[in-house]
Amino acid sequence: MKGTLYTGGTIYTMEPGVSVAEAVLVDNGRLQAVGKRTELEKNAEKVVDLAGKTMLPAFIDSHSHLMGVANGMLQVDLAEASSFAEVKERIENFIGENQVPAGKWVLAKGINHGNLKEKHLPDKAFLDGITAEHPLLIQHTSGHSGVLNSMGLAALGITDKTPDPEGGRIDFGTGLLEENALIQNMDKFPLPTGAELVSAFEKAQRLYASKGITTVQEGMFVEQIKGIYAMLYEQNRLWLDVVTYMDLKNSPELIDAFPSCKGKYDRHLKVGGYKVLLDGSPQSKTAWVTKPYTDGTDGYPMLSDEELEPLVERAVREQQQLLMHANGDAAADQYLRIYEKVTKKWGPGIRPVLIHGQIMRYDQVEEMARLGITPSFFLAHVYHWGDVHMENLGMERARRISPVRDAKENQISFTLHQDCPVIPPDMMETVWCAVNRKTKNGVVLGGEQKLSAYEALQAITIHAAKQYGEEQEKGTIAPGKRADFVVLDQDPMTAEPNDIRNIQVMMTVKDGQTIYQA
């Protein structure tokens, strides 16, 4: 047995009962041996000195949208915009620098009204003042709402007579589209050229790799992106593992779009199962809740029980994994109610997941444990929108955003995600959020739900591997598993809690090959 030996630093295996190793031997894309340096170095053809740095299993993204991240490489980034004036400046600069011709769509992403001086989204009239020559959409960072200028509304065929779709809302006066009103129009936005998309996917994968992530998700695979993925697959352009979840409501036939990838990887692409949306986002007050927001609204559902039941039944009957987007507790109630009803008839599903679970009561956590449903929490909400949640929900509910300690107490192997492109794929920021639970204004929100650094890292390594059913291949550093690991410049277990977010990824290794080096 020969190979490359990694040693000279702290190696956390994340294996139960075996927390630290001295050395790891890698060959042919696999972890060949883990143990003491003196025992392994005689078999090494090459030695990589970790120079006191920290090695962990590679991070696993349990929910995001790779297409959205790639597409974001071709859009105006408004994530850090702090005022309407800055929104205008960024869009005008993008149009000028890219010489966008009149009549071509301009798409902007990531705007967060909570970060703006004005504390609300710009309206149609303001966007008309930026450009009257381009259809323009600015999309909220949640991905669940957007504002269009007059030319954009006209391009979508939306007038003041257009009715609200089920599970969505159109405010023609302000140009605002919420939930299904936006989602159902997404296929009308023109797609970039093949060359632009290949370049954008390359950049997106490099971004994930630079954050230590080697497995990523396409969390809502719709008909409109099938051709793009077919091109990437045929040209062998994916080099991170990508797990896709098909739009069960609108395109259930997509489960068979890539036969060689169904349930297994081929050219780094795997069809993982189905995805369904039940509600919106709490920061936009479109998440469906049992107790109203402070303004008296309570969000709304996207599906009735009668519409949801056959979808859940199909996933369970076909033994396809089902990812269910449910932010509010009313949406979570609906999922738990329908899932239990269906499984009494057909038996348990395959690794069912509740995505986000922001506003969740303790009794719901207990129910998820009983039903075997894994919550994947968007815990970075605490930092990015915690102050907004306190305002919209009141402190009692806001402090329960992402109740991970409750899940831990109920012995649930929960995961943590960033829902990219809603926020960047920064795993160490999420670990920092889990350990500190601080809002942008410095408020400790739900301190009783804090995790240790080790517990948070479990959620993005071994627990995430279990969510995908890949725990025999990934998630820990153990002989026989794939050689996917990350090297950090500091030890998150011993770092000061407030410093965890500053820890940098120095190296990312996928199947034994270095795919990122700082």
NUDO-90610 format. One record per residue: residue in three letters; x, y, z of N, C-alpha, C, O in turn. Coordinates in pm, whole numbers, plus 50000, padded with zeros to 5 digits. Example, Ala and Ser with C-alpha at 12.3 -4.5 7.8 and 13.67 -1.06 7.14 Angstrom:
<nodes>
ALA513194943150780512304955050780513204967050780514244966850846SER512854977550708513674989450714512905000350787513415011450804
</nodes>
This chain:
<nodes>
MET500854988150000500005000050000500885012450000501655014550094LYS500795020749895501535033149884500565044649869499385042549839GLY501045056849891500155068249873500735080949930501935081749958THR499875090949945500265103949999499855104650145498715101750180LEU500795108550231500535109550374500315124150412501135132850381TYR499215126650479498935139950535499155139150685498555130850753THR500025147850736500375147250877500955160550921501165169550838GLY501225161951050501845174251100500845184751145501205196351165GLY499575180851161498565190051209497555182651295497765171151331THR496465189251327495385182851402494375177251303493825184751222ILE494125164251310493195157751217491995152751295492095143351374TYR490855159251273489605154751336488895145351239488505149251130THR488735132951282488125123051193486595124251190485975120251092MET485995129651294484535130251313483915116351326482695114951322GLU484765106251343484285092651368483905091451516484605096851602PRO482815084651548482425082951689483545076451770484035065851734GLY483925082851878484925077151968486355078351920487275074851994VAL486575083251799487945085051746488035099351695487825101851576SER488335108551782488225122651744489445127951671489305136251581VAL490665123351708491885129251652492835118251604492995107951669ALA493455120851488494465111751435495725119551405495685131751389GLU496855112551396498135118951364498375119951214499015129351166ALA497865110051141498195109450999497095102350921496355094150974VAL497025105850792496065099650701496795096150572497505104350515LEU496605083750527497225079150402496165078350294495125072150312VAL496455084850181495505085850070496105079649945497265082149912ASP495325071549875495765066049746494545062649662493535057749712ASN494655065349532493615061749437492255067549476491225061049458GLY492275079849528491045086849560490365082549688489275087249720ARG490985073449762490385068149884491305070250004492515071749991LEU490675070350123491425070550248491865056250278491025047750308GLN493165053550269493665039950285493875036150431493645024750471ALA494335045950510494615042950651494605055850731494935066550680VAL494215054650857494165066050949494775061451080494375051251135GLY495755068951130496365064651256497605072551293497645084751275LYS498625065451345499845071851391500825073751275500895065451185ARG501555084551279502495087651170503555076951157503905072951046THR504085072351269505195062651264504775049651196505595042651137GLU503475046451206502995034151146502675035750997502725025950922LEU502345047850955501885049950818502935055550723502835053550602GLU503955062650777504865069650685505755060250605506275064050500LYS505935047850652506755038350576506105034550443506775029750352ASN504775036750433504065033550309503875045850220503295044750112ALA504345057350265504075069650191505115072250084506325071750110GLU504645075149963505535079549855505735094749861506725100049811LYS504765101449923504815116049933504225120050068503255113850114VAL504795130150131504285134950259503865149650243504655157950198VAL502635152550282502145166350285502125170950430501385165450512ASP502935181050461503025186250597501895196350619501845206650552LEU501015193550713499905202550743500355214950819499575224350836ALA501585215050864502205226850927501345232551040501165244651052GLY500815223551123500055227951239498615231551211497885235551303LYS498185230251086496805233751052495855222151088496285211751138THR494575224151062493555214651106492845208350987492355215350898MET492815194950986492115187650880490795182250932490695177651046LEU489775183050847488445177650877487905170850752488415173150642PRO486875162450766486205157650644485695169650564485325179850622ALA485675168450433485155179350350483725182550391482985173850437PHE483355195150375482015199550411481015195350303481335194950184ILE479805192150346478745187350258477565197150265477005199350372ASP477225202650153476115212150143474795204450144474515196750051SER473985206450246472755198750259471555205550193470495199350180HIS471695217950151470645224250070471125237350010471455246850082SER471155237849878471375250349806470925248449663470315238349628HIS471225258349581470775258349441471975261949354472235273749331LEU472695251849306473915254249229473625262849106474405271749073MET472505260149038472155268148921472005282848960472445291648886GLY471395285549073471225299149120472545305949147472725317749117VAL473495298449204474825304049230475525307049099476125317649082ALA475455297549004476075299648873475435311548802476125320148748ASN474105311848802473395322748737473735336148802473795346548736GLY473965335748933474325347849005475635353848959475875365748975MET476495345448902477745350548846477505359748726478385367248685LEU476275359048671475925366848552474935378048585474355384148495GLN474735380748717473755390748758474395401648843475525400348890VAL473635412348862474065423048952473945418049096472895412749134ASP474985419449173474975414949313474605426749403475345436449416LEU473435425549467472955436249557473035432149704472475438949789ALA473735421249733473735415849869474245425849972473755426150085GLU475215433949935475795443350031475285457550012475785466850077ALA474305459449925473765472949903473105478050031472335470850095SER473395490450068472895495850195471905507250176471415512850275SER471615510850051470665521750026470155520849883470735513949800PHE469055527949856468535528649721469585534449626469725529949512ALA470315544349673471335550749589472385540449546472855540749432GLU472765531449638473755521349604473175510849510473875505849422VAL471895507549527471225498449434471295504149292471655497149198LYS470945516849279470965523649149472365523649089472555520748971GLU473355526849171474735527549124475235513949075475885513148971ARG474925503349149475405490049111474765485248980475435479348896ILE473475488048964472795483648841473295491648722473545485948616GLU473435504648738473935513048628475355509148589475695508948471ASN476185506048688477565501848659477585488648583478365486848489PHE476705479348623476635466348556476235468148409476835462148320ILE475225476448384474765478748247475885484848164476115480848050GLY476585494648222477675501148149478865492148126479385491448015GLU479315485148232480515476848220480305465048126481235460748058ASN479055459748122478765448148037478135452047903477785443447823GLN478005465347882477435470447756476155462947720475995457947609VAL475245462447817473985455247797473145462747695472795474347718PRO472795456447582472035463647479470605466347524470045459047606ALA470025476947470468635480247500467735468347467467925461747365GLY466765465847553465825454947531466225441947596465395432947607LYS467495440647640467945428347705467675429147855467845439647917TRP467235417847913466945417248056468185420448140469305416548106VAL467965427648249468975429448353468405423248481467345427348528LEU469115413548536468675406648657469615409948771470835409548756ALA469045413248885469835416449004469365407449117468185404249127LYS470295403249203469995393349307470435398349443471275407349454GLY469835392349546470385393449681469995405749760470555408049867ILE469035413949711468695425949787468005422049918467155413049921ASN468375428850025467835426250159467345439350217468135448050253HIS466015440850225465465453650270465915457150412465985468850448GLY466225446850492466705449550628468045456550632468375463150730ASN468835455050524470155461450517470085475650460471055483250469LEU468945479150401468825492050334468505503150433467775501050530LYS469035514850408468735526450491467235529250493466685533550594GLU466575526750379465135529550366464265518950432463075521450456LYS464815506950464464135496050534462935490250457462065483850516HIS462895492350327461885485850243462465484650102463455491050068LEU461815476250021462305474049886461995486049797460985492749818PRO462855488949698462505499049598461245494749522460935482849516ASP460545504349464459355500749389459575502849239460645506749194LYS458525499949164458575500649018459025514548970459855515448879ALA458505525049030458835538548987460335541249003460965547548917PHE460905536549114462345538549135463145530949031464125536148977LEU462735518449001463465510548902463335516548763464265515748683ASP462165522648733462015529648605463025540948592463485544148482GLY463365546948706464355557748705465775552948683466655560848648ILE466015539948703467345534248677467495531348529468505534948467THR466495524748471466525521948328465105520248275464285513248334ALA464845526848163463585524948091463845517847959462935516347876GLU465115513247939465485506747814465715491847831465895484747732HIS465695486947954465925472847982464845467448075464505474148173PRO464275455748047463455449148150464355446248270465455440948255LEU463885449648389464725448648508463995441448620462845444748651LEU464655431648680464145424748800465195425648908466365422548885ILE464775429949028465645428549145464985418349236463835419949276GLN465725407849268465175396649344465625397449489466805399649518HIS464665395649581464965395749724465925384349756465925373949689THR466725386349858467725376249895467105362849931467765352449920SER465835362749975465165350150007464865341949883464665329849892GLY464825348549764464445341749641462945340349626462485334349528HIS462175345649720460735343549720459935355749676458705355349672SER460615366549643459915378449593460875386749510462095385149519GLY460305395549428461115404149344460315416049297459085415849300VAL461015426449254460375438549203460825440849060462005439349028LEU459885444548973460195447048833459905461548796459045468048856ASN460635466448697460285479448641459145477748543458705466548518SER458655488848486457485488148397457775479548275456915471948231MET458985480748220459345472948103459405458048136459055449648053GLY459845454748257459905440848300458515434848316458275423548274LEU457595442448376456215437648390455585435448253454895425448231ALA455825444748161455275443348025455855431147956455135424047885ALA457145428647974457795417147910457205404047960457175394147887LEU456725403848086456095391848142454595391348114453915381648149GLY454085401848050452655402048020451795405048140450615401448142ILE452355411448241451615414548364451045428648354451775438148328THR449735429848374449065442748375448335444648508448385435948595ASP447665455948522446895458348645445655449648653444945449848754LYS445385442048546444245432848546444665418248571443815409548583THR445965415748578446445402048597446085397148737446445403648836PRO445385385748749444985380948882446165374748957447135370248897ASP446045374649089447055367749170446975352749144445875347149139PRO448115346049125448075331449115447865325249252448095331749354GLU447445312849254447315305849382448705304849447449675300849384GLY448755308549575450035307949647450985319049610452205317549624GLY450455330249561451315341449524450545354549520449325354649535ARG451265365649500450625378749500451345388149404452575388249397ILE450545396049330451075406349241450595419949290449395422149306ASP451525429049312451185442949341451665451149222452825455349217PHE450785453349125451185459849001451685474049027452615478748960GLY451075480949124451465494649152452915496249192453575505749151THR453415486749272454815487449317455745478649233456965479749242GLY455135469749150455955460549070456375448149146457235440749099LEU455785445749264456195434649350455515421649310454305421349290LEU456305411049297455785397449276456245388849392457445388349423GLU455305382049458455635373349571455345358849539454375355649470GLU456185350049589455995335549585455665330649444456425333249351ASN454525323649426454225317649296454085327849184454285324549067ALA453765340249218453695350649115455065352549050455145355248930LEU456135351149128457485351949073457945338449020458475337448909ILE457745328049101458265314849065457705310148931458435304348850GLN456415312548907455795307948783456245315848660455975311848547ASN456925327048683457425334948570458915332948545459465338648451MET459565324848629461025323448618461465318048482462545321348434ASP460615309648419460995303848291460905313948176461315310948064LYS460375325948204460255336148100461505344948090461665352647995PHE462375343648189463615351248183464585344048091464765331848104PRO465225351147999466105344447901467315338147968467875343648062LEU467695326547917468875319647970470125324647900470065328447783PRO471245324747970472515328547907472905318347800472295307847788THR473925321747723474435312547621475125300747688475465301247806GLY475325290147610476005278247662477385281447716477765276647822ALA478125289447641479495292847684479475300847814480305298747902GLU478515310247826478405318247948478085309248067478625310948176LEU477195299648045476785290748154477905281448198478095279248317VAL478635275948102479765267148137480765274748222481265269548322SER481065287048182481995295448259481425298448397482165298348495ALA480115301348405479495304648533479485292748627479735294348747PHE479215280648575479235268648659480655265648707480835260848819GLU481635268348626483025266448668483335275748785483925271548885LYS482935288348773483175297948881482405294049007482925295249118ALA481165289348991480365285449107480995273649181481065273649304GLN481475263749106482115252249171483395256549243483695251649351ARG484135265749182485355270649248485005277949378485745276949476LEU483885285149378483455292149500483165282049611483645283649723TYR482375271649581482085261349681483385254849730483575253049850ALA484265251249636485515244649673486355253449764487025248549856SER486335266649740487135275749822486625276549965487315281550054LYS485415271549988484835271150123484865257150182484235254650284GLY485595247950119485775234550174484665224850141484575214150201ILE483795228450045482615220350012482885212049888483315217249786THR482635198949897482875190049783481605183249733481615177149626THR480515184049809479215178849765478215190249774478055196449879VAL477525193049663476595204249658475235199449609475085188049564GLN474245208249619472875204249585472255213649481472485225749482GLU471475207649393470555215349308469185213049368468525203049339GLY468755222549454467645220249544466255221949486465275219449555MET466145226249360464845226549292465105225649142465255235749073PHE465165213249093465485210748953464195211748872463315203248884VAL464105222248790462905224548709463205221548563464355220448522GLU462145220348486462265216748344463205226148269463935221748180GLN463175238948305463925248948229465445247148239466175252548155ILE465935239848338467395238348351467875224448308469055221348319LYS466955216248259467345202748218468385203148107469365195748111GLY468185211948008469125212647897470505217147940471515212547887ILE470545226048038471835230848088472595219448155473795217548131TYR471895211948239472555200848307472925189648210473935182848229ALA472095187748107472445177748005473755181647937474595173047909MET473915194447910475155199347848476345197347943477405192647901LEU476165201048070477255199448167477635184748183478805181248193TYR476605176148185476835161748199477565156248077478545148948090GLU477085159647959477695154347835479125159147816479975151847765GLN479385171647858480735177147844481615174247965482765178447971ASN481065166948063481815163048184482385175348255483565175748292ARG481515185448275481945198148332481775198948483482215208748545LEU481155189148544480985189148689482145181848754482465170548715TRP482765187948851483865181448923483645181349074484415175149147LEU482605188049121482085185749256480915176049241480295175349135ASP480605168449347479435159749344478175168349356478065176449449VAL477245166649263476025174749259474815165449272474625156449190VAL473985167749375472785159849398471575168449362471425179549414THR470705163249274469575171049225468255165949284468095154049309TYR467325175349306465995172049357464955178249264464895190449247MET464135169549204463245173449096461945179749145461405175649248ASP461465189549072460235196649103459065187049089458565184648979LEU458615181549202457605171049200456245176249154455535169149083LYS455875188349192454555193649158454415196249009453405192548949ASN455415202648949455275207248810455945198348707455535198148591SER456975191048747457725183048650458125169548709459315166548718PRO457155161348748457495148648814458255138948723458945130048772GLU458145140648590458835131548497460345133748496461085125448444LEU460815144948553462255147748554463045137348633464265136448617ILE462385129748717463075119548796463795109548704464745103048746ASP463325108448579463925099048483464765106148376465125100048276ALA465065119048398465775126748295467215122048274467755123048164PHE467825116748381469215112048372469255097748427469635095748542PRO468885087848345468735074148395469975068548463469865061348563SER471145071748410472375066148469472745072848600473645068248670CYS472035083848635472345091248758471295089148866471385095148973LYS470305080848840469195079248934469665071449057469885059349052GLY469815078749166470235072449292471715069749303472155064149404LYS472505073449201473955071349208474655081649121474055087549031TYR475935083849149476705093749074477185088148941477655076848932ASP477055096248839477695093748710478205107248661477425116548642ARG479515108248641480145120948604479805131748706479555143248671HIS479785127948833479565136848948478125141948959477865150949038LEU477185136448884475795140448891474945129048947475085117648903LYS474075132149043473175122149101471775127949115471595139249159VAL470775120049076469375123749099468985118449236468905106349257GLY468735127749330468515123749469467075121349506466805113949601GLY466135127449433464725125749469463895137649426464145143749322TYR462895141049508461925151449476462005163249572462515162149683LYS461475174649526461385186749610459985192849594459425193149485VAL459435197749707458135204449708458235216849796458885216549901LEU457585227749753457525240149830456175241349899455135239349836LEU456185244650029454935246350102454615260750140453445264250156ASP455655269150154455395283150192456575291750153457435287450075GLY456625303850207457665313350170458735314850276459215305050332SER459105327450303460215330050395459755339150509458905347750488PRO460305337150629459875345350743460295359950731459575368850778GLN461455362650669461885376550658460995384650565460915396850576SER460325377650470459355384350383457935383150438456995388150376LYS457775376550552456465374150615455525366350523454305368050527THR456115357650439455315348750356455385334350404454675325650353ALA456245331550504456205318450569454865317050640454375326450703TRP454275305150628452915302650679452985299150828453585288950865VAL452385307450913452505305751058451135303951122450115308351068THR451125297351239449865295151311449475307251394448295309651419LYS450455315051438450205327251513450675338951427451805338651378PRO449845349151405450195359751310451505366851343451955366951458TYR452095372751239453215381851257452725394151333451525395851354THR453645402651374453265414351454452395424251377451745432851437ASP452365423051242451495431851164450115425651138449305431451066GLY449855413851197448555407551184448425397751069447425390651060THR449415397150978449375387550867449925374150915450575373351019ASP449645363450837450145350250879450725342250763450765329950768GLY451195349350656451745342150542450655334150472449465336550493TYR451075324750390450065316650321450685303850269451885303150244PRO449835293450253450335280750200450425281350048449745289349984MET451265272849992451365271649847450485260249795450105260149678LEU450175250649883449375239149842448325236149949448565238250068SER447175231349906446185226350001446575212150040447405205849975ASP445965207050147446205193150187445865183550073446555173650052GLU444795186750001444335178049893445345177849778445475167749709GLU446045188849757447075189349653448375182749699449075176549620LEU448675184149828449945178949880449935163849895450925157249865GLU448835158349940448805144049972449255135049857450075126149880PRO448755136749733449215127849625450695129549592451325120149543LEU451255141349617452675143549592453515135649693454475128849655VAL453155136649820453875129049924453685114149899454625106349914GLU452485110249862452205096149837453065090749723453585079649730ARG453215098749618454045094149506455495092049550456095081849517ALA456055101749624457445100449668457625088149758458585080649741VAL456715086249851456825074849943456645061749867457395052149888ARG455655061349780455365049049705456535045249614456855033449599GLU457175055349554458315052649465459635051049542460665047749484GLN459565053349674460765052849759461845062449707463015059049697GLN461385074649676462275085549641462375095149759461365098149824GLN463575099749787463745109349896462965122149864462975126849750LEU462305127649965461495139649948462035150850035462135149450157LEU462385162149972462775174250043461585183750043461085187349936MET461145187750160459955196150174460335209750232460775210550347HIS460175220250152460445233950200459295238250290458165239650244ALA459595240450418458585245150514459285254150615460045249350699ASN459025267250607459625276650701458755278950824459245278650937GLY457475281250803456575284450913456045272050983456085261050927ASP455555273851105455075262151180453765256751123453485244851139ALA452965265051057451745259850993452115250950875451475240650853ALA453145254850800453615246550689454195233450741453975222850684ALA454955234250851455515222050911454385212950960454445200750943ASP453365218851020452195210951063451595203450944451275191650953GLN451465210450832450865204350714451695192550666451145181850637TYR452995194250659453875183350614453785171350708453615160050663LEU453895173850839453855162950937452525155650932452465143450942ARG451455163250917450105157350911449945148250789449465137050801ILE450345153250673450185145650550451165133950544450805123050499TYR452395136250588453395125450584452945113650671453055102050629GLU452445116650791451995105650877450825098250814450765085950818LYS449895105550756448735099250693449165089950579448665078750567VAL450105094650497450565086850382451345074550428451165063650373THR452215076150527453065064950568452275054350644452695042750650LYS451145057950702450285047650762449755038250655449475026550683LYS449625043350534449125035350422450235028050349450085016450311TRP451375034850328452425029450240453715025650313454615020050251GLY453815028450442455065025950512455965038050505455635047750435PRO457115037950575457975049850583458605053550450458825045150363GLY458895066550438459605071450321461105069650336461585064550437ILE461835073850233463305072750232463915086050276463875095850201ARG464475086450395465195098050447464465111350419465065120150358PRO463215112950460462495125550435463175137250506463675135750617VAL463175148750440463855160650494462895172450495462155174650399LEU462915179950604462215192750611463255203750598464125205250683ILE463155211350489464135221850460463755234850530462615239250521HIS464695240750598464655253650668464095252350810464845254150906GLY462785249250827462225247350960462515258951054462845256751171GLN462395271151004462785282751086461895284451208462385285851320ILE460585284451186459645287251295459005273951335457985269951279MET459615267351430459195253851464458995252451615459865256251694ARG457865247151653457545245251794458235232451846458635223751768TYR458355231651978459025219952037458255207052007458865196651982ASP456915207852009456145195751983456375190751840456275178751813GLN456685199951748456965195851611458315188851601458475179351523VAL459285193451679460595186751682460415172451733460975163051677GLU459635170851838459355157451890458665148751784458985136951770GLU457745154651710457005147151608457945143051494457825131951440MET458885151751456459845148351351460735136751395461065128051315ALA461115136851521461915125751573461135112651564461675102251526ARG459855113251598459015101251595458825096051452458805083951428LEU458675105351356458405101551218459675098951136459605094451022GLY460845101951194462095099651123462395109851016463025106650915ILE461945122351036462185133150940463395141350985463475145351101THR464325143650894465525151550923465265166250893464885169650781PRO465465175250990465415189450958466785194250910467815191150970SER466775201950801467995208750757467775223550782467015230150712PHE468465228850883468205242350931469055252750858470235250750832PHE468415263950826469115275650770469465284550889468885295250907LEU470435279950970470705286251100471315300151087471215308251180ALA471955302950974472545316250956471495327350952471835339150954HIS470205323450947469125333250964469325341351091469035353251095VAL469835334851196470005341751324470825354351306470495364851361TYR471905353351228472755365151205472165374351099472035386351122HIS471795368750984471425377150870470065383850887469885395050840TRP469095377250954467755382850966467205382151108466015384351130GLY468055379051205467575377851342466895390351394465875389551461ASP467465401951363466875414551409465505416751345464585421851409VAL465385412951217464085413951147463085404351208461905407651224HIS463555392151244462655382251303462125386951438460965384651471MET462965393351516462495398551645461375408751624460405409051699GLU461525416851521460515427051489459235420651436458135424751472ASN459375410651349458215404651283457505394151367456295392451357LEU458275387051450457735375551523457585377951673456825370851740GLY458295387951726458385389451870459485380551924459835370551861MET460035384052039461215377052091460945362252121461815353852098GLU459765359052173459495345352214459675335552097460295325052113ARG459145339151979459295330351864460655332151796461245322351750ALA461145344451791462405347051722463555339351785464455334851714ARG463555337751916464655330851982464655315851949465645309051974ARG463535310851894463455296751856463795294451708463675283251659ILE464205304951638464625303051499465705292051496466675292651571SER465515282251409466445270951397466715264551534467805266451590PRO465765257251589465915251651723466785238951725466285227951745VAL468075240851704468985229351687469225221851817469395209651815ARG469235228851930469455221952058468265212852088468435201952142ASP467055217352053465885208752071466025196151986465705185152031ALA466505197851862466705186351773467745176951831467585164751827LYS468815182551885469885174551946469335166552064469635154752079GLU468535173052148467965166252265467045154752224466895145052297ASN466445155952106465555145452056466295135551966465675127751894GLN467635136051971468495126451900468245126451749468225115851686ILE468035138351693467855139951549469195144151487469855153251538SER469585137551379470815141051307470535152451210470535150451088PHE470295164351264469985175951181471205180451101472335177051133THR470935188150994472015193850913471865209050909470825214550949LEU472895215850860472895230450847473255234250704474115227950642HIS472575244450652472835248550514472795263750501472455270950595GLN473165268550381473165282850353472115287050249471915298950225ASP471455277250187470445280150084471005289349975470295298149926CYS472255287249938472865295349833471985294749708471475284049676PRO471785305749637472515318449649471905328549745472255340349740VAL470995324249834470435333749930471555340350009471565352650024ILE472495332550059473745337850114474875329350054474625318450004PRO476115334150059477235326450004477445313350080477005312050194PRO478115303650016478315290450079479445290450182480435283350167ASP479295298550285480345300150385480025291450507479285295750596MET480575279350510480285269950618480805274750753480175272450856MET481945281350752482495285750881481655296950941481585298251063GLU481025305150857480105315050912478925308150979478475312351085THR478415297350916477305290050974477685283451106476905283551200VAL478895277751113479375272051240479445283051345479035281051460TRP479975294651307480045306051398478645309951447478455312651565CYS477685310251355476305313551392475755303551493475085307351590ALA476025290651470475505280251558476095281151698475425278351797VAL477355284951705478055285751835477685298351911477585298052034ASN477475309451840477275322451906475835327551904475405334351997ARG475085324351798473695328751780473535343751802472675348251877LYS474385351451735474315366051744473685371851617473965367251507THR472845382051634472285389251521473295399751473474335401651536LYS472975406351362473865416951312474015428251412475045435051415ASN472985430451494473055440951595473655436151727473665443451826GLY474165423651727474865418551844473985412351951474465409452060VAL472705410251922471795404052018471985388852016471995382851909VAL472155382752133472205368152141470765363152134469965365652225LEU470445356152025469075352151997468905337152021469335328951941GLY468285333852133468085319752166469365313152211469765302852157GLY470005318952311471265313352361471135298952408472105291452406GLU469935295052450469715281252495469785271252380469835259152403GLN469775276152256469865267352139471285266352082471485260251977LYS472255272252149473635272052099474185257752087473795248752162LEU475105256051992475825243351976477295245352008477795256552007SER477975234452037479435234852042479955234751898479215231351806ALA481215238551880481805238251746481765224051689481505222251570TYR482025214151773482025200251726480635196151678480495189751573GLU479605199851754478245196351715477855202951584477205196851499ALA478265215551566477965222651441478695216251323478145215251214LEU479935212051346480705205651239480135191851203480195187751087GLN479585184951301478905172351269477775174651169477535166351080ALA477075185951183475915188751099476285191250953475445189850865ILE477545194950927477965197650789478945187050737479525188650630THR479105176350815479955165350769479165152150778478475148550682ILE479255145150887478655131750896477135132250889476535123550826HIS476495142050953475035142650946474565145750804473565140250758ALA475285154450736474915157750598475105145650507474315143350415ALA476155137950532476355125650454475185116050475474725109750381LYS474725114950601473575106350630472315111250560471525103150511GLN472135124450554470955129850485470905124950341469825122050288TYR472065124050277472135119450139472215104250127472235098850016GLY472275097250240472465082850235473855078950191474055068350133GLU474845087650217476215085450170477195084050286478395086250268GLU476695080250403477585079550520478635068650511479615068950586GLN478465059050421479515048850402480635053950313481695047850306GLU480405065250245481375070650150481995083850195483125087050158LYS481265091550274481665105150306481345108350452480745100350523GLY481755120250494481315125550623482265123650739482185131150836THR483155113850730484195112050831485505108150762485505104550644ILE486585109050835487885104550785488125090550839488505088750955ALA487885080650752487975066650792488435058250673488105061650559PRO489185047550697489665039050588488535034350497487475030150544GLY488765035150368487805030650269486915041550215486335040050107LYS486785052550287485935063450240486655071850135487875071050120ARG485875079750064486455088449962487355098850028487075103650138ALA488435102049961489405111450016488945125749990489535133049910ASP487865129450058487315142950053487585149550188487025145350289PHE488435159750190488695166350317489095180950296489385185250184VAL489095188350407489395202550405490465205350509490505198850614VAL491335215150481492365219450575492115234050609492025242550521LEU492005236950741491715250450790492945256550855493825249350903ASP493015269750855494205276350912494185276551064495215278851127GLN492995274251125492885273751271492005262051312491265256551230ASP492105258451437491305247551492489985253251545490005260451645PRO488855250251482487575255851529487175250851668486365257251735MET487735239551711487375234351843488025242351956487485243252066THR489185248251927489915255552032489905270652009490325278152097ALA489425275151894489395289451865488385296451957487435290252004GLU488615309251981487625317152053486325317051973486355318751852PRO485175314952039483905313951965483675325351866483185322951756ASN484015337651905483775348951816484715349151695484455356151597ASP485795341451702486785341351593486515330451489487185330151386ILE485575321651515485365310151426485055314551283485515308251188ARG484285325251269483915329751133485105334551052485025335550930ASN486215337651118487405342451049488335331151006489335333650939ILE488025318851044488855307451005488805305750854487725305950794GLN489965304050793490065303250647490335289050600491055281450664VAL489745285650487490045272950421491375274450346491525283450263MET492325265650376493625266050312493745256150196494485258350101MET492985245050207493065234750104491775226650105491225223650210THR491315223149984490175213949971490585202549880491095204849770VAL490365190249925490755178349850489505170349816488685167449904LYS489355166649688488215158749642488735146249573489485147049476ASP488335134549624488805121849568490325121549555490875116549457GLY490995126949658492445126549662493145137349582494375138349587GLN492405145549508492995156149426492735169749491491615172549534THR493755178049496493595191549551492825200049451493305202549340ILE491625204449490490805212549399490795227249439490305235649364TYR491335230349557491485244349597492665245449691492855237049779GLN493445255849671494555258749763494655273849778494715281149678ALA494665278549901494715292949926496065298449882496325310449894
</nodes>
